[in-house]
Amino acid sequence: MQSQVIICDQQTVYAIGCGSLLHDHPKFNGYCIIHTLKELNEMMSLDHLKTDAPQVLVLDSGMLNFAQSQTIITIQSIKKRIPIMILFNEEDDLHLYNLIDIGFSVIVSRQVSEQEWVKALLMAEQDKVYFCASIADKVFALVNQMGKIKQMERMRQLTIYDKYILVRICEEASSKQIAYEVGHSKRTIEGHRTKLMQQFDVKNVAGLVKITFLTKLYDHYLMNPSMYDVALCTKASVV
């Protein structure tokens, strides 16, 4: 039986190109293009999708923000109802790790050939595991970087207040100076610093500096300094 394909992609031109691959393929019977998870969620609840024809979903990985619990709940619900093929946008290792951790087993780069793209779609439909060559290489590398991935996940869960403290430590600011900037006592800052050492399982400030660079927090700070405005960090500390 031919499958119907849903393409949920923020990149319209790419999505149209994907649709063109399906026109003459004997395994597929029609497709539709949508651009948001909200549209996808609404579509999945419509009666006209409750059809005897099997369906398969092509999903843009950029739509999945794993920092938002509702996104995870939504996509887990959809995964139970339809096979999914992920188009990976070359996000960071943590994003790929989260895709695999949540249970996606068919992931391809946008740069794959037409033949690989169609093969991946067929593998998703059959509920099999398939990574294109570049993703397979990344997954292999992830196996050897699990410590780094776990540290990145811990970093992601920190408040902006704690991230600010880490950034200022990297800039060699003293606890007294950081305390003055955020309006807290030196002892409070030292307490946060100790808590951070425990969270990242390091023994000293040098270890915190290493983690801050390893997880690219400091790079993010340099590229987005407004997100680390001391006023925002102070507000976050009292929420």
JOQUI-V536490 format. One record per pair of residues at least 6 apart in sequence whose C-alpha atoms are under 8 Angstrom apart, sorted by the first residue. I is the first residue (numbers start at 1). J is the second residue. Records with the same first field share a line. If there is no record, write none. Layout:
I->J  J
//
This chain:
1->27  53  54
2->26  27  28  29  53  54
3->27  28  29  30  53  54  55  56
4->28  29  30  31  53  54  55  56
5->28  29  30  31  32  55  56  57  58
6->31  32  33  34  55  56  57  58
7->15  19  31  32  33  34  57  58  59
8->15  33  34  35  36  37  40  57  58  59  60
9->15  33  34  35  36  58  59  60
10->35  36  60  63
11->35
12->35
15->33
16->33
19->31  32
21->114  118
22->28  29  30  31
23->29  30
34->40
36->63
37->63
41->74  78
43->49
44->78
55->82  83  125
56->82  83  84  85  121  124  125
57->82  83  84  85
58->84  85  86  87  121
59->84  85  86  87
60->86  87  88  89
61->86  87  88  89
62->88  89  91
64->71  72
65->71  72
66->72  95  98
67->156
76->102
83->124  125  127
84->104  106  124  125
85->104  105  106  107  108  120  121  124
86->104  106  107  108
87->107  108  109  110
88->107  108  109  110
89->109  110
90->109
93->138  142  149
94->149  152  153
96->139
97->139  142  149
105->124  128  129  130  131
106->120  123  124  128  129  130  131
107->120  130  131  132  135
108->117  120  131  132  134  135
109->132  134  135
112->132
116->132
120->130  131  132
123->129  130
124->130
142->149
148->214  215
151->200  211  215
152->215
154->199  200
155->163  215  217
159->236
160->228  232  233  236
161->233  234  236  237
162->192  196
163->217
164->228  230  233
165->178  189  193
166->208  209  212
167->212  217  218  221
168->178
169->205  209
170->209  212  218
175->186  189  190
176->185  186  189
178->186  189
179->185  186  188  189
180->186
181->230
182->230  231  233  234
183->234
196->208
197->203  204  205  207  208
200->208  211
202->208
212->218
213->219
221->227  228
//
